[in-house]
Amino acid sequence: MDKQKKQQFETEVIHHGYDSSIYQGSLAPPIFQTSTFSFQTAQQGENRFAGEEEGYIYSRLGNPTVKMLEERIAALENGEAGLAFGSGMAAVSAVLIALTKSNDHILCSQGIYGCTFGLLQLLKDKYNVSHSFCTMQTESEIREAIQPETTCIYVETPINPTMALIDLELIVSIAKEKNIKVVVDNTFCSPYLQKPLDLGCDIVIHSATKYIGGHGDVIAGLIVGSKEMISEISMTTLKDIGGVMSPFDAWLLIRGLKTLHVRLDRHCDNAEYIFEQLEVHPMVEKVFYPGDKKSEAYPIMQKQMKKGGGLISFTIKGGKEEAQRLLNELQLIKIAVSLGDAETLIQHPATMTHAVIPKENRELMGITESLLRLSVGLESKEDIWQDLKQALDRL
Ligand SMILES: *Cc1c(COP(=O)(O)O)cnc(C)c1O
């Protein structure tokens, strides 16, 4: 069979880039748990450092297990090359530092991951890279928000934690015209549900800690983009800042990825069911879910996502006190940040993931004190709902 031939997603998550015959038939790929690689001769060492000969040097610069994961995620996102990091934030920071210099401006979606918000503040305070936020809902709004210094548009869609969607095709059409790079944090979707590079975006970022790992046992980040851009990031902000992924973590992610499509299908089915139940519960005020057919954003979801995803946010009647009481009444569902695990997780953004964001910015993003974010797991959907319902009923 032609090795280069593109296969279906469901086949590539399991097979892409691994040939067991090279490794004595080992079905699972080996973990190259090594920090360095010995050269056969001094000349070979010189050639590798000069970039004149392919081969490994030192695991911060590249490692076979990590490389296998990088090639696989690149194939799944339909990109040319991938790069692995020790955390999602190592990936976000490497990308933003690589794409900006002092006096540049980053235009961000209104609502981003809490630590990305912290990083933007740091870039502003220390390096004079500015940023601003935009809901990005209309063409004129986006055009007005772009500044002459804008070099990068940074987007999360669905937005964490409000689940608002941004039309990636629209962003790309404006950005291309102005030669601005579009970066998408695709953590909430994984490549199974959304492929931003297919729509013309430049770089995709993942906190692989979430759906890609899928089992809540690893912290990791991945990015995918053109060969040229990935190679530049690899040789600068990855190599010199050094937030690399360990070979063992790469191995865990290769294992997790094999079931991505199966897990995501179930996450989405369970979430649809929980969404329907939440919508009619008297203690629930409003439910935010990309799969909501009544929402204005539904056509965007149909255009760029395969399904609605596994995350739901909702507000309850009351405020912080009621939100915390609800969490404390839960028995099966775990109170925890993170998402995309087999276990259903719930958290309170205003006091947890988005607590670092000043209250007024937070409220502008739609993160009120009664908002809760649910990462619907893989348990029985009836059991998940029973637990939520008994807690809601007690409010
Ligand atoms: C978790 C998360 C991150 C950060 O990833 P880590 O792996 O925790 O460093 C970035 N963006 C989004 C949307 C996330 O959910």
The ligand as a Tripos MOL2 file, in Angstrom:
@<TRIPOS>MOLECULE
LIG
   15    15     1     0     0
SMALL
NO_CHARGES

@<TRIPOS>ATOM
      1 C1         -6.2880   23.7660   29.2400 C.3       1 LIG1
      2 C2         -6.2820   24.7730   28.1510 C.ar      1 LIG1
      3 C3         -5.1060   25.4640   27.8080 C.ar      1 LIG1
      4 C4         -3.8000   25.2750   28.5590 C.3       1 LIG1
      5 O1         -3.3080   23.9810   28.4360 O.3       1 LIG1
      6 P1         -2.3820   23.2420   29.5490 P.3       1 LIG1
      7 O2         -2.1530   21.9180   28.9330 O.co2     1 LIG1
      8 O3         -3.1540   23.2090   30.8160 O.co2     1 LIG1
      9 O4         -1.1480   24.0580   29.6900 O.co2     1 LIG1
     10 C5         -5.1740   26.3560   26.7520 C.ar      1 LIG1
     11 N1         -6.3200   26.5860   26.0910 N.ar      1 LIG1
     12 C6         -7.4630   25.9560   26.4100 C.ar      1 LIG1
     13 C7         -8.7080   26.2650   25.6490 C.3       1 LIG1
     14 C8         -7.4920   25.0370   27.4450 C.ar      1 LIG1
     15 O5         -8.6250   24.4260   27.7770 O.3       1 LIG1
@<TRIPOS>BOND
     1     1     2 1
     2     2     3 ar
     3     2    14 ar
     4     3     4 1
     5     3    10 ar
     6     4     5 1
     7     5     6 1
     8     6     7 2
     9     6     8 1
    10     6     9 1
    11    10    11 ar
    12    11    12 ar
    13    12    13 1
    14    12    14 ar
    15    14    15 1
@<TRIPOS>SUBSTRUCTURE
     1 LIG1         1 GROUP 0 **** ****
